[in-house]
Amino acid sequence: MSDSDPRIPAPKLGEPYLLTPGPLTTAFSTKEAMLRDWGSWDSDFRAMTAELRGKLVAMLGAGAEAFDCVPMQGSGTFAVEAMLGSFVPKDGKALVLANGAYGQRAAATLRQIGRPIELLDKGDYLPPRGEEVARILAGDPAISHVVAIHCETSSGILNPLEEIADATRAAGRRLLIDSMSAFGALPAEPARLQFEALVSSANKCIEGVPGFGFVLARRDALEAAAGNCHSLSLDVAAQWDYMNRTGQWRFTPPTHVVAAFLEALRLHEAEGGAPGRLARYTRNRDVLVAGMRTLGFETLLDARWLSPIIVTFFCPADPAFSFPRFYEAMKAKGFIIYPGKLTVVDSFRIGCIGQLDEHVMRAVVAAAGEALAGMGVNSAAPPAEALAERARLAA
Ligand SMILES: *Cc1c(COP(=O)(O)O)cnc(C)c1O
């Protein structure tokens, strides 16, 4: 296939590509699915809700029969708060495994809603390991739940979910997963990974538009969750019960977003489901990382922890480099990139998800090279301190 013949058509009307982990670049047919109105109580829309729930449960794979899907209005954070508030009972306690902004946000959410927590904070670079989880759980019998982030989108690290799940199960506790930026591409098969619930949203790996999240939870856990929630509108058990009885959402659903999501699900299936999507994202990452390295850029993470979702690069050491100028130059060439979210070193991120393929990634690398040349930056090599810090923490 030549570069003039991309498999994925470019966005229409001169739109830039969004190299961001949601909202992301969606297919034209996904956007087009929003060009009509739906009555939220009408049987046509109720059938759409049922289809969405059934397809998301099936996407879990082996062991999915024990699960049900509860969509929740709002951005992903609303769905995370709904999951935490609905499954961690008021007399429970959660161990939060944090290595970035989303782990920190889960901890902040639990504090805000008055659930006691224990925080394992691994900083920006390092994964929480199974043996650490086992040690903390052994020392604190009050902990009822473990909260893990599947792919920590602030650095792009892919956390070792299986060993975390094994340690949690071995200690007889329950696992809640923020799989926001992973579900739909990376596996979370209940037969291989024991968990109580996971949460994701419309606008990440399924490539829909933003407007709702969804909780995939064990039916027995959904039954047991009745009455737990601190919030009226974020109560997953109440939404589940109402949806089962009426086929409707408890409050106004994002009808157009649901219609777009069904088209996104159709495209997901046509691509070969999660394995097909993972293959494309992995290729995107590999082409991107190899190309950026030829310009001198370095990734924050060691190769073994690099996710196929989003990659963090150190900003170059060259004093001629300015991130705002780099961002604007990339935008002028049709690419919206993402500022870094690290606490210690200067960085930026490039997403690999959405309607992008390797041809797009090659064009991104070419644009980055031209942007550097435009600023008079000769090499994108990071500061020695950044590499030393990475090596020290990885040791
Ligand atoms: C995107 C994301 C969220 C939710 O963010 P919103 O901005 O509320 O949609 C939560 N956790 C992770 C890991 C994410 O990537």
The ligand as an SDF file (V2000), in Angstrom:
LIG
                    3D

 15 15  0  0  0  0  0  0  0  0999 V2000
   -9.9540    9.3200   29.5810 C   0  0  0  0  0  0  0  0  0  0  0  0
   -9.7440    8.6560   30.8770 C   0  0  0  0  0  0  0  0  0  0  0  0
  -10.6270    8.8540   31.9650 C   0  0  0  0  0  0  0  0  0  0  0  0
  -11.8370    9.7410   31.9060 C   0  0  0  0  0  0  0  0  0  0  0  0
  -11.5910   11.0260   31.5360 O   0  0  0  0  0  0  0  0  0  0  0  0
  -12.7730   12.0080   31.0680 P   0  0  0  0  0  0  0  0  0  0  0  0
  -12.0120   13.2250   30.6840 O   0  0  0  0  0  0  0  0  0  0  0  0
  -13.6590   12.2240   32.2240 O   0  0  0  0  0  0  0  0  0  0  0  0
  -13.4820   11.3260   29.9390 O   0  0  0  0  0  0  0  0  0  0  0  0
  -10.4090    8.1240   33.1170 C   0  0  0  0  0  0  0  0  0  0  0  0
   -9.3790    7.2610   33.2230 N   0  0  0  0  0  0  0  0  0  0  0  0
   -8.5120    7.0490   32.2150 C   0  0  0  0  0  0  0  0  0  0  0  0
   -7.4110    6.0620   32.4050 C   0  0  0  0  0  0  0  0  0  0  0  0
   -8.6680    7.7490   31.0150 C   0  0  0  0  0  0  0  0  0  0  0  0
   -7.8080    7.5270   30.0060 O   0  0  0  0  0  0  0  0  0  0  0  0
  1  2  1  0
  2  3  1  0
  2 14  2  0
  3  4  1  0
  3 10  2  0
  4  5  1  0
  5  6  1  0
  6  7  2  0
  6  8  1  0
  6  9  1  0
 10 11  1  0
 11 12  2  0
 12 13  1  0
 12 14  1  0
 14 15  1  0
M  END
$$$$
